[in-house]
């Protein structure tokens, strides 16, 4: 069994409607139990970033997508398709920090 590491995974869904602050606050409330943060006020997209623990990037993205879909289902947001996913591991962050060995 591989060791799980921390991943920061951002998930975004885009559509044809401007997101209001109330809509994104609803999303923030829905992602908070999973330690997530929400974004998208004033744009035609909404998103969330989660800290997840997984063995690899694929599993981290899968967990974050599941968390995202569950959170969106608790809100009145339109059910748009995911258009962007970004994942960065704790190892990625350490390698890119200037001044660290």
N, C-alpha and C positions, 0 to 999 in steps of 0.2 A: 504494500500500500504506500503510495507516494505521500509526501508531506504537503499539507495545505499551506498556502501562503496568502497574504492579504493582497487584494486587488481593488483598485478604484475603477468602477465601471460606470460610464455615462451612457444613458439610453435616451434617444430622442425620437419623437413622432411628429411628423409635419402634415399640415393640411391647408385648408383654405379659409381659416377664420382667425382673427386676432384674439389672442389670449388675454383676458383681463386679470387684474391682480386677484380678484376673488376666485377665479378658476385655478390659478396657480397656488393660492393659499390652500384651497381644497386638496390639491395634489400634494402639497407639502405636508398637510395633516395626514394624508394617506400613506406617504412614504416614511414618515417619522418613526413609526414602530420598528422599521428595518434599518434605522440609522441613515436614511436617505435625505437628500436635499433636492428641492425642485427648482426649475427655471422655466422661463418662457414669457414673462409678462411683456405685453406689447408686441409680440412676434406671432408668426403663423406656425408656431411649433410649441410643444411642451416637452420637458425632459426631466430626468432625475438621475442623480449620481448616488451610487451605493458603494459601501465598503463590504466586500464579500470575501470569504475564505474558500479557496479552491485549489486543486492540484495543478491546474493549468488554465490558460487563457480561455479555451473553449468552455470548460466547466464554469468558470467565473462569469462569462457572458451569459450562459444558459441560466444560471441562478439569478442574475440581475434582470434578465428578460422576464423571468417568472415573477419576480418581485414587482417589476414595472407593470405587467399586465394585471396583477392582483390589486395594485394600488389604483390604477386607472378605473378598474371595475367598481371601486368604492366611490367614485366621483361622478359628476355629471359631464365629464369631458367627452368630446367626440372620440369614437374608437378609430383613431387613425393608425396606419401602418408605421412600424418602426422604420425610420429612414437613416439613422446613424447610431452606431455603437462604438465606443472607445474604451479600451481596457488597458490599464497600466498596473504592473505589479510593484510590490515594495522593492523588489530587486531592480526593476527598471528605474525607479526613483533614486536608489542609492548609486547606480552607475552614472546617472546624469548630473548628480549634485557636484558642482564645482568645488574643488578643494578637498574632496574626500578621497582617501586612498582606494 
